[in-house]
């Protein structure tokens, strides 16, 4: 039998290779543009204040890395950076895990249980997307203060753990799960929570991972709410601490410590993204659940 496969037209491989090189060049240029300020912050965190102030600014790391990072972690300005990092970590983990847990259970109830007003309650949850924290921050503060949760991890986390977006995403995913799975579990005598734990949770693994990354960064970057309900320096988060390190008036900024704190503040979100990148990408683009 004759080979009917057609040879590619002359020059197609070269054109494809040229386009590939151009794509990679643009990608590398974009990475360099984004990474260069981070590199300068790292370099500044390894020098002394006079070395940073001189022109031109150094672009290679100095010899004071351990000294500056030790000062940032255990000295800081109002409170050691290690304490603020711990506060931010607890807050980010609490918000991410709380949002996912509540959203999973609420979506499970909306999809698999029949009760009066089921759709009404779902759309009421969905409408809260129009009410960000800044809009309801005064009544939320009054409730938190009334329960005595100021300057506490509970006050930092609980008002922010409800998520209409996550509830909507999990609801849409649960609607794609075949009804035969629920019927088979019912025939086998599985209770609703057994079906939820043994079947729905493993199937939702990639969605949970993708939302965890997004919600962890959301909780880590919170500034307004922690600023409002914390008055004790030991409850400050790392974002608040960075803002407080900048001088006011004629004060001189301790730039090596500020830059070291900025680098330390970036490390936990970067670790979360890198460690969960495969599940994160699959949770966003994978259609085979």
Secondary structure as the mmCIF struct_conf table of DSSP 4:
data_model
#
loop_
_struct_conf.conf_type_id
_struct_conf.id
_struct_conf.beg_label_comp_id
_struct_conf.beg_label_asym_id
_struct_conf.beg_label_seq_id
_struct_conf.end_label_comp_id
_struct_conf.end_label_asym_id
_struct_conf.end_label_seq_id
HELX_LH_PP_P HELX_LH_PP_P1 UNK A 5 UNK A 9
TURN_TY1_P TURN_TY1_P1 UNK A 10 UNK A 11
HELX_RH_AL_P HELX_RH_AL_P1 UNK A 12 UNK A 44
TURN_TY1_P TURN_TY1_P2 UNK A 45 UNK A 46
BEND BEND1 UNK A 47 UNK A 47
HELX_RH_AL_P HELX_RH_AL_P2 UNK A 49 UNK A 53
BEND BEND2 UNK A 54 UNK A 56
HELX_LH_PP_P HELX_LH_PP_P2 UNK A 57 UNK A 58
BEND BEND3 UNK A 60 UNK A 60
BEND BEND4 UNK A 63 UNK A 63
HELX_RH_AL_P HELX_RH_AL_P3 UNK A 65 UNK A 74
TURN_TY1_P TURN_TY1_P3 UNK A 75 UNK A 75
BEND BEND5 UNK A 77 UNK A 79
HELX_RH_AL_P HELX_RH_AL_P4 UNK A 81 UNK A 112
TURN_TY1_P TURN_TY1_P4 UNK A 116 UNK A 117
HELX_RH_AL_P HELX_RH_AL_P5 UNK A 118 UNK A 127
HELX_RH_3T_P HELX_RH_3T_P1 UNK A 128 UNK A 130
BEND BEND6 UNK A 131 UNK A 131
TURN_TY1_P TURN_TY1_P5 UNK A 133 UNK A 135
BEND BEND7 UNK A 136 UNK A 136
HELX_RH_AL_P HELX_RH_AL_P6 UNK A 137 UNK A 146
TURN_TY1_P TURN_TY1_P6 UNK A 147 UNK A 148
TURN_TY1_P TURN_TY1_P7 UNK A 150 UNK A 151
BEND BEND8 UNK A 152 UNK A 152
HELX_RH_AL_P HELX_RH_AL_P7 UNK A 153 UNK A 157
HELX_RH_3T_P HELX_RH_3T_P2 UNK A 158 UNK A 160
HELX_RH_AL_P HELX_RH_AL_P8 UNK A 164 UNK A 176
BEND BEND9 UNK A 177 UNK A 177
HELX_RH_AL_P HELX_RH_AL_P9 UNK A 179 UNK A 187
TURN_TY1_P TURN_TY1_P8 UNK A 188 UNK A 189
HELX_RH_AL_P HELX_RH_AL_P10 UNK A 192 UNK A 195
HELX_RH_PI_P HELX_RH_PI_P1 UNK A 196 UNK A 200
HELX_RH_AL_P HELX_RH_AL_P11 UNK A 201 UNK A 203
TURN_TY1_P TURN_TY1_P9 UNK A 204 UNK A 204
HELX_RH_AL_P HELX_RH_AL_P12 UNK A 205 UNK A 220
TURN_TY1_P TURN_TY1_P10 UNK A 221 UNK A 221
HELX_RH_AL_P HELX_RH_AL_P13 UNK A 224 UNK A 229
BEND BEND10 UNK A 232 UNK A 232
HELX_RH_3T_P HELX_RH_3T_P3 UNK A 233 UNK A 235
HELX_RH_AL_P HELX_RH_AL_P14 UNK A 238 UNK A 245
BEND BEND11 UNK A 246 UNK A 246
TURN_TY1_P TURN_TY1_P11 UNK A 249 UNK A 250
HELX_LH_PP_P HELX_LH_PP_P3 UNK A 251 UNK A 253
HELX_RH_AL_P HELX_RH_AL_P15 UNK A 255 UNK A 275
TURN_TY1_P TURN_TY1_P12 UNK A 276 UNK A 276
HELX_RH_AL_P HELX_RH_AL_P16 UNK A 277 UNK A 285
#
